[in-house]
Amino acid sequence: METIQHRTVAVNGINMHVAENGQGPVVLFLHGFPELWYTWRHQILALSSKGYRCVAPDLRGYGDTDVPESVSSYTCFHIVGDIVALIDSLGVEQVFLVAHDWGAIIGWNLCMFRPERIKAYVCLSVPLLRRHPSVKTVDGMRFLYGDDYYICRFQVPGEIEGEIAQVGTAKTIKNILTTRKTGPPILPKGQHFGDGVNDSTHDTLPSWLTQDDLDYFVSKFEKTGFTGGLNYYRNLNLNWELTAPWSGAKIKVPVKFITGDMDMVYTSLGMKDYIDSGLFKEAVPNLEEVIIQEGVAHFNNQEAAEDVTNHIYTFITKF
């Protein structure tokens, strides 16, 4: 880990922390919630040793990157703008993109808005969420799962932050990263935040997450809080409005999709049927492969790190 270089880059009006290692074609990694550049530690070390320049930022609102105060500073255009400026700063025209969770959503936006900057995209966990022409994103989720669905519960600024403060940063992050619960995460009001996202009855960390790993995540979120990351969810309906010009647009970038069969995304919102039915392939014509990892949950880039790395490598070496 000591070989990984850290620097700050001015992008799109904010200062962005970037972790970087290796020389060669650029592989750009985008993390999700509640994570950091650190979620890609295994892939950075493995792929940089194979002749790639691995670049992993803390996204806007996370870690050592600036945390703008306004909720409206976290639209898809702000975040894609940050990433395009980061790519510009690297002095390259194109990158290989690898992204997970919210990073995956931003990755789809990036492929839609600026496809010429992406050689190929390895997407983890979240397939392209097609824009419904008449139903806003959060409204549709509320219709399906009710007000206690986690994304609905994240909408009111300060509310879920208060519940997280009662549980504590360490327990919150541990509960989210290590959950094996499938299906839609439901967080009933009045119930401890962690109880809705984790079915674990013991405190032992899984083999793929060490105490040092957890301590690193906790140290950064204790500094920044969770509001920056939560503000991504609070812009889902606004993003629905802003992306109206791209309603029905297809993603033409070459894509490989990887998820676990115990992933809470794969097992909710009709995602499995969407992927299996061919509708995903219809929206992403150059979807070349779908990998379903058996017995793997949401944070597959950490839980099944070597397998994910191998899938990334075998895909990007084709280009």
C-alpha positions in Angstrom: 0.0 0.0 0.0 2.9 2.3 0.6 3.6 2.4 -3.2 0.3 4.2 -3.8 0.8 7.9 -4.4 -1.7 10.5 -3.1 -2.3 13.9 -4.5 -4.9 16.7 -4.7 -6.3 17.8 -8.1 -8.3 21.0 -8.7 -11.4 19.8 -10.7 -14.6 21.6 -11.5 -14.3 24.2 -8.6 -13.4 21.7 -5.9 -10.2 20.0 -4.7 -10.3 16.2 -5.2 -8.1 13.7 -3.5 -6.7 11.0 -5.8 -4.9 7.8 -5.1 -2.7 6.6 -8.0 -0.3 3.8 -8.8 1.5 2.4 -11.9 2.3 3.4 -15.4 0.5 2.6 -18.7 -3.1 2.9 -19.9 -5.3 4.6 -17.3 -7.9 2.6 -15.3 -10.2 4.9 -13.5 -12.0 3.6 -10.4 -15.2 5.2 -9.0 -16.4 4.1 -5.5 -19.9 4.0 -4.0 -21.5 4.6 -0.6 -20.3 4.6 2.1 -16.8 4.1 0.6 -13.6 5.8 -0.5 -10.8 5.3 -3.0 -9.7 2.6 -0.5 -12.4 0.2 -1.6 -10.3 -0.4 -4.7 -7.0 -1.1 -2.8 -6.8 -4.7 -4.2 -7.5 -3.8 -7.8 -5.1 -0.8 -7.7 -2.2 -3.0 -6.6 -2.9 -5.9 -8.9 -3.6 -4.0 -12.1 -0.7 -1.6 -11.6 1.6 -4.6 -11.4 0.2 -5.7 -14.8 1.1 -2.4 -16.7 -1.8 -0.1 -15.9 -2.0 3.4 -14.4 -4.6 3.0 -11.7 -6.4 6.2 -10.6 -9.0 6.2 -7.8 -10.4 9.4 -6.4 -12.4 10.1 -3.3 -15.6 11.4 -5.0 -17.2 14.8 -4.2 -18.3 14.8 -0.6 -16.1 11.9 0.5 -12.8 11.4 2.3 -10.1 13.9 1.6 -12.0 15.5 -1.3 -14.0 18.7 -0.7 -17.5 18.4 0.7 -19.7 21.2 -0.7 -22.5 22.3 1.7 -25.4 22.7 -0.7 -27.5 19.6 -1.4 -27.9 20.8 -5.0 -24.1 20.6 -5.5 -24.3 16.9 -5.9 -26.3 16.4 -9.1 -25.1 13.9 -11.8 -23.7 16.9 -13.8 -21.6 18.1 -10.9 -20.1 14.7 -10.3 -19.6 13.8 -14.0 -18.0 17.2 -14.4 -15.6 16.4 -11.7 -14.6 13.1 -13.4 -14.2 14.7 -16.8 -11.9 17.3 -15.3 -10.0 14.6 -13.6 -9.5 12.7 -16.9 -8.3 16.0 -18.5 -5.8 16.4 -15.7 -4.3 13.0 -16.4 -3.4 14.1 -19.9 -5.2 11.3 -21.7 -8.1 11.2 -24.1 -9.6 8.0 -22.9 -9.7 5.7 -19.8 -10.9 2.3 -18.9 -13.7 2.8 -16.4 -14.4 0.6 -13.4 -17.2 1.6 -11.0 -19.3 0.2 -8.2 -22.6 1.2 -6.5 -23.1 5.0 -6.8 -19.8 5.1 -8.7 -21.6 2.7 -11.2 -24.5 5.2 -11.6 -22.1 8.0 -12.2 -20.2 5.7 -14.6 -23.4 5.2 -16.7 -23.9 9.0 -16.7 -20.3 9.4 -17.9 -20.8 6.9 -20.6 -24.0 8.6 -21.7 -22.7 12.2 -21.6 -19.1 11.7 -22.7 -18.8 8.3 -24.3 -15.7 9.4 -26.3 -13.7 9.5 -23.1 -14.3 5.8 -22.2 -12.6 2.9 -23.9 -14.6 0.3 -22.0 -16.6 0.1 -18.8 -16.5 -2.7 -16.2 -19.6 -2.0 -14.1 -20.1 -3.6 -10.6 -23.5 -4.1 -8.9 -25.8 -1.4 -10.5 -26.9 -1.9 -14.1 -28.1 1.0 -16.2 -31.2 2.3 -14.5 -33.4 3.3 -17.3 -35.2 6.6 -16.9 -38.9 6.2 -16.6 -40.5 8.8 -18.9 -43.2 9.9 -16.4 -42.3 8.7 -12.9 -39.5 10.3 -10.8 -36.9 7.9 -9.5 -37.6 8.2 -5.7 -41.4 8.3 -6.3 -41.2 5.0 -8.2 -39.1 3.4 -5.3 -41.6 4.7 -2.8 -44.5 3.2 -4.8 -42.7 -0.2 -4.8 -41.4 -0.4 -1.3 -43.0 2.4 0.8 -41.6 5.2 2.9 -39.2 2.9 4.9 -37.2 1.9 1.8 -33.7 3.1 2.5 -33.4 5.6 -0.4 -36.7 7.1 0.7 -35.5 7.4 4.3 -32.3 9.2 3.0 -34.2 12.1 1.4 -34.7 14.5 4.3 -31.4 16.3 5.1 -30.2 15.6 8.6 -32.7 12.9 9.5 -30.7 9.8 8.8 -27.5 11.5 9.8 -29.1 11.9 13.3 -29.9 8.2 13.4 -26.3 7.3 12.3 -24.9 9.5 15.1 -26.9 7.5 17.6 -25.5 4.2 16.3 -22.0 5.5 15.7 -19.8 5.7 12.6 -17.9 2.4 13.2 -21.0 0.3 13.7 -22.8 1.9 10.8 -20.0 1.3 8.3 -19.4 -2.3 9.6 -23.1 -3.0 9.3 -23.4 -1.8 5.7 -20.2 -3.3 4.4 -20.7 -6.8 5.9 -24.5 -7.3 5.5 -25.6 -10.6 3.9 -29.3 -9.5 3.7 -30.8 -9.7 0.2 -33.8 -7.9 -1.2 -34.7 -4.2 -0.7 -33.1 -2.6 2.5 -36.0 -1.4 4.7 -35.2 1.0 7.6 -38.3 1.4 9.8 -38.3 4.6 11.7 -37.7 4.1 15.4 -35.5 1.0 14.8 -31.8 1.2 15.1 -30.2 2.2 11.8 -27.9 -0.8 11.7 -30.7 -3.3 12.3 -32.3 -2.6 8.9 -29.2 -3.2 6.9 -27.5 -6.1 8.6 -28.7 -9.5 9.8 -25.4 -10.4 11.5 -25.7 -11.7 15.0 -21.9 -11.6 15.7 -19.2 -9.0 15.8 -16.5 -11.0 13.9 -15.3 -9.3 10.7 -15.4 -11.3 7.5 -12.0 -12.5 6.2 -12.0 -9.9 3.4 -12.4 -6.9 5.7 -9.7 -6.4 8.4 -9.9 -4.2 11.4 -7.3 -1.9 9.8 -9.5 -1.6 6.7 -12.6 -0.8 8.8 -10.5 1.7 10.8 -9.5 3.6 7.7 -13.1 4.0 6.5 -14.2 5.0 9.9 -11.4 7.6 10.4 -12.4 9.4 7.2 -16.2 9.3 7.8 -15.7 10.6 11.4 -14.0 13.6 9.8 -16.4 14.3 7.0 -19.7 12.8 8.2 -22.1 11.0 5.8 -24.0 14.0 4.4 -21.9 14.4 1.2 -22.6 10.8 0.2 -26.2 11.0 1.2 -26.7 14.1 -0.9 -26.2 11.9 -4.0 -29.5 10.1 -3.1 -31.2 13.5 -2.4 -30.6 14.4 -6.0 -32.2 11.4 -7.6 -35.4 13.1 -8.4 -33.6 16.2 -9.6 -31.3 14.1 -11.8 -34.5 12.5 -13.3 -35.6 16.0 -14.3 -32.1 17.1 -15.6 -31.6 13.9 -17.7 -34.9 14.2 -19.7 -32.9 14.9 -22.9 -31.3 11.4 -22.6 -34.6 9.5 -21.9 -34.4 6.3 -23.9 -30.8 6.8 -24.9 -28.6 3.7 -25.4 -25.1 3.3 -24.0 -22.8 2.4 -26.9 -19.6 1.9 -24.8 -18.4 -1.7 -24.5 -19.5 -3.0 -21.1 -18.9 -6.0 -18.8 -21.2 -6.2 -15.8 -20.4 -8.1 -12.6 -22.6 -8.6 -9.5 -23.1 -11.1 -6.7 -26.2 -13.3 -6.4 -26.6 -12.0 -2.8 -26.3 -8.3 -3.8 -29.1 -6.2 -2.4 -29.4 -4.4 -5.7 -29.5 -7.6 -7.8 -32.2 -9.0 -5.5 -34.5 -6.0 -5.6 -36.1 -3.5 -7.9 -36.7 -6.2 -10.5 -33.0 -6.1 -11.4 -32.6 -9.9 -11.9 -35.5 -10.0 -14.4 -34.3 -6.8 -16.1 -30.9 -8.4 -16.6 -32.1 -11.9 -17.6 -34.9 -10.7 -19.9 -32.6 -8.9 -22.3 -33.8 -5.5 -21.5 -30.5 -4.5 -20.0 -28.7 -5.7 -23.2 -31.3 -3.7 -25.3 -30.4 -0.5 -23.4 -26.6 -1.3 -23.6 -26.1 -2.9 -27.0 -22.4 -3.5 -26.5 -22.9 -5.3 -23.2 -20.4 -8.1 -23.8 -20.7 -10.2 -20.7 -22.7 -10.5 -17.4 -21.0 -12.2 -14.5 -23.1 -13.4 -11.5 -20.8 -14.4 -8.6 -22.3 -17.1 -6.4 -22.5 -16.4 -2.7 -21.2 -12.9 -3.1 -23.0 -9.8 -1.7 -23.0 -6.1 -2.6 -19.4 -5.1 -2.0 -18.0 -7.6 -4.5 -14.9 -5.6 -5.3 -13.7 -6.2 -1.7 -15.4 -9.5 -0.9 -14.3 -11.2 -4.1 -11.4 -9.0 -4.9 -9.2 -11.4 -6.8 -12.1 -12.7 -9.0 -13.2 -9.1 -9.8 -9.6 -8.1 -10.6 -9.3 -11.0 -13.0 -12.6 -10.2 -14.7 -11.4 -6.6 -15.2 -8.1 -7.6 -16.6 -9.4 -10.1 -19.1 -11.9 -7.6 -20.4 -9.7 -4.5 -20.7 -6.9 -6.5 -22.4 -9.2 -6.9 -25.4 -9.0 -3.2 -26.3 
